């Protein structure tokens, strides 16, 4: 089972901003390969507690093995981190001292062909992080109207060729269902003129990213989970989010700014009447980026953006 490889992104920076301490209660909302989780448990020894959330049962099994030495300090939760408030309430937890979210797809999920996340290997077009239910990427490409496909590819993938790709998908599925990753890759390659392919980016990258985000409702999960986590933070508790997509980063930036804002009265009022006080202190004025050495070792770190905030 422990072929589950995942290289944690910006581990030192994430740990530094999260600043875990003994006796604290911490949440890793995206457990994945448990790299960050292990660091948090080490740093919060001897009695810090970590609740690790993941929709992927394979990830939870590996985490249980890798983190077994921490015993009952680790609590595994097979749920989307957007359910954090409910899951913690069920366990009688009303406040936490830190929240870490390392968003996106894990290295293991990308590298496991049968999960259908990768455009490099042929596999069923799945892309679900939780394989026990919900629509697959094949369901979307074969069932959605052309305009909705175009919207998803344009918005979530930021793909300039979204209209042509959606048109080509609809034409192809009229002949036969699109069932595998490489079938879809061929359709995308046909839709984007060869002269317009980018040198360092596979032509299917943005469309596959868009479908993955749609299948797993990643942006809605982030909005809901981040809001819940920030509400649960104890005074002095910290939130660290690593995102890999501009839409994710925007949600985090705006979520932090809203709670860090003070008075929201109209500027022409001589005195504050709203009584609005900042709930957060933003620790990263600009997103923290991975260094050159890390990117050379782990190219997936290139697009990572880390933001952090502290509860007042």
SVG drawing of the C-alpha trace seen along z (x, -y; Angstrom):
<svg xmlns="http://www.w3.org/2000/svg" viewBox="-27 -64 45 66">
<polyline fill="none" stroke="black" stroke-width="0.4" points="0.0,0.0 2.9,-2.4 3.6,-3.1 1.7,-6.3 4.2,-8.9 3.5,-12.6 6.0,-15.4 4.7,-18.0 5.0,-21.6 6.8,-24.3 6.9,-22.1 9.2,-24.4 7.3,-27.5 3.9,-25.9 5.2,-24.7 6.7,-28.1 3.5,-30.0 1.3,-27.4 3.5,-27.4 2.1,-24.2 2.7,-23.9 2.3,-21.2 -1.3,-20.8 -2.9,-22.4 -5.7,-21.0 -4.9,-21.2 -6.7,-20.3 -5.1,-19.1 -8.0,-19.5 -6.2,-17.8 -4.2,-14.9 -3.0,-13.4 0.4,-11.7 0.5,-12.9 3.8,-14.8 2.5,-18.0 0.5,-16.1 3.6,-14.3 5.4,-17.6 2.5,-19.1 2.3,-16.1 6.1,-16.2 6.1,-19.9 3.1,-19.7 4.5,-16.8 3.9,-15.4 0.2,-16.1 -1.0,-18.0 -3.9,-16.5 -4.3,-16.4 -7.6,-15.8 -6.8,-14.7 -9.5,-15.0 -9.5,-13.3 -12.1,-12.2 -9.7,-9.6 -9.8,-6.3 -6.5,-5.3 -4.9,-8.4 -6.3,-7.7 -5.0,-4.1 -1.5,-5.3 -1.7,-8.1 -2.8,-5.6 0.3,-3.5 2.8,-6.4 1.5,-8.2 0.9,-5.1 3.6,-6.1 1.6,-9.1 -1.2,-6.8 -4.4,-8.5 -3.0,-12.0 -4.1,-11.4 -7.8,-11.3 -8.6,-10.4 -11.8,-11.7 -13.0,-10.3 -14.9,-13.5 -14.5,-16.6 -12.9,-19.3 -16.0,-21.4 -17.8,-19.3 -15.3,-20.4 -17.7,-22.3 -20.1,-19.3 -17.3,-16.7 -15.6,-18.6 -18.9,-19.3 -19.7,-15.6 -16.4,-15.1 -17.1,-17.8 -14.5,-20.2 -15.5,-23.9 -12.2,-25.5 -8.9,-24.7 -5.4,-26.2 -4.4,-25.7 -5.8,-24.8 -3.7,-23.7 -5.1,-23.3 -2.9,-22.0 -5.3,-22.2 -5.5,-20.4 -4.7,-16.9 -2.0,-14.8 1.0,-13.4 -0.3,-9.9 -3.7,-10.6 -2.0,-12.0 0.4,-9.1 -2.3,-6.4 -3.4,-5.8 -6.8,-4.2 -8.0,-7.3 -8.2,-9.2 -6.6,-12.4 -3.7,-12.3 -3.6,-13.0 -0.3,-11.1 -1.8,-7.6 -4.8,-5.9 -7.5,-5.2 -11.3,-5.5 -12.2,-9.2 -13.0,-9.4 -11.2,-12.1 -13.3,-11.7 -11.3,-12.2 -14.0,-10.1 -14.5,-7.1 -17.5,-5.9 -20.0,-8.3 -20.8,-11.3 -20.4,-12.1 -17.3,-11.2 -15.5,-13.4 -17.0,-11.0 -20.4,-11.8 -19.7,-15.5 -18.1,-15.4 -20.9,-13.1 -23.8,-14.7 -23.4,-18.4 -24.7,-20.9 -22.0,-22.5 -22.4,-25.9 -21.9,-24.5 -18.8,-22.5 -17.4,-25.7 -18.1,-27.6 -16.4,-25.0 -13.3,-24.8 -13.1,-28.6 -13.7,-29.5 -12.0,-26.6 -9.2,-25.9 -8.7,-29.5 -8.5,-28.0 -8.7,-30.4 -9.7,-27.6 -12.7,-26.6 -15.3,-27.1 -13.6,-25.0 -12.8,-22.3 -16.4,-22.1 -17.6,-22.0 -15.2,-19.2 -16.2,-17.2 -19.9,-17.4 -19.2,-16.4 -17.1,-13.4 -19.6,-12.2 -22.3,-12.2 -20.4,-9.4 -19.5,-7.4 -19.2,-8.1 -15.9,-9.5 -14.8,-7.0 -11.0,-7.3 -8.4,-9.9 -6.5,-9.5 -9.7,-9.7 -10.3,-13.1 -6.7,-14.1 -7.0,-13.4 -10.1,-15.5 -8.5,-18.4 -5.4,-18.2 -7.6,-18.3 -9.5,-21.4 -6.4,-23.5 -4.4,-24.4 -1.0,-22.7 0.8,-26.1 -0.9,-27.4 0.3,-24.6 2.4,-26.0 6.0,-24.9 6.0,-24.0 2.3,-23.1 0.5,-20.0 -2.5,-21.1 -4.9,-19.0 -3.6,-20.5 -6.2,-23.2 -9.2,-21.2 -8.3,-18.3 -7.8,-20.7 -11.2,-22.3 -13.0,-19.0 -11.3,-17.8 -12.4,-21.0 -15.9,-20.6 -16.1,-16.9 -15.0,-17.4 -16.7,-20.8 -13.3,-22.1 -14.1,-25.8 -17.3,-25.5 -15.6,-23.1 -12.8,-25.7 -15.2,-28.6 -17.3,-26.5 -14.4,-24.8 -12.2,-27.9 -15.1,-29.9 -15.8,-27.2 -12.1,-26.8 -11.6,-30.5 -14.6,-30.6 -13.3,-27.7 -9.9,-29.2 -9.1,-30.1 -7.5,-33.5 -3.9,-33.2 -4.7,-30.2 -3.4,-30.2 -4.6,-29.2 -2.2,-28.3 -3.5,-27.6 -1.4,-26.4 -3.2,-26.8 -2.2,-25.9 -4.8,-27.8 -5.6,-31.5 -9.3,-31.0 -8.4,-29.1 -5.8,-31.8 -8.4,-34.5 -10.9,-32.8 -8.3,-32.6 -7.1,-36.2 -10.6,-37.6 -11.7,-35.4 -8.7,-36.6 -9.3,-40.3 -12.9,-40.2 -12.2,-39.0 -9.1,-41.3 -11.2,-44.4 -12.0,-46.9 -14.6,-49.6 -16.9,-49.2 -18.9,-52.5 -19.2,-54.9 -16.2,-57.2 -18.3,-60.4 -19.3,-59.3 -17.3,-61.2 -17.5,-58.3 -17.7,-54.5 -21.2,-53.3 -20.8,-49.7 -18.7,-48.4 -17.0,-46.0 -13.6,-44.8 -11.0,-42.8 -11.1,-39.1 -7.9,-38.1 -4.3,-39.4 -2.9,-38.6 0.7,-37.2 1.5,-37.2 1.0,-40.5 1.9,-38.7 1.7,-34.9 4.8,-33.0 6.3,-31.0 8.4,-27.9 12.2,-28.5 14.2,-27.5 15.7,-24.5 12.3,-23.1 10.9,-23.7 13.9,-21.9 13.2,-19.0 9.4,-19.1 8.2,-20.9 4.6,-20.8 5.6,-23.4 6.1,-26.0 2.5,-27.2 2.0,-26.9 1.0,-30.0 1.0,-30.0 -1.1,-32.5 -1.4,-32.6 -3.5,-34.5 -3.8,-34.6 -7.1,-34.8 -7.2,-38.0"/>
</svg>
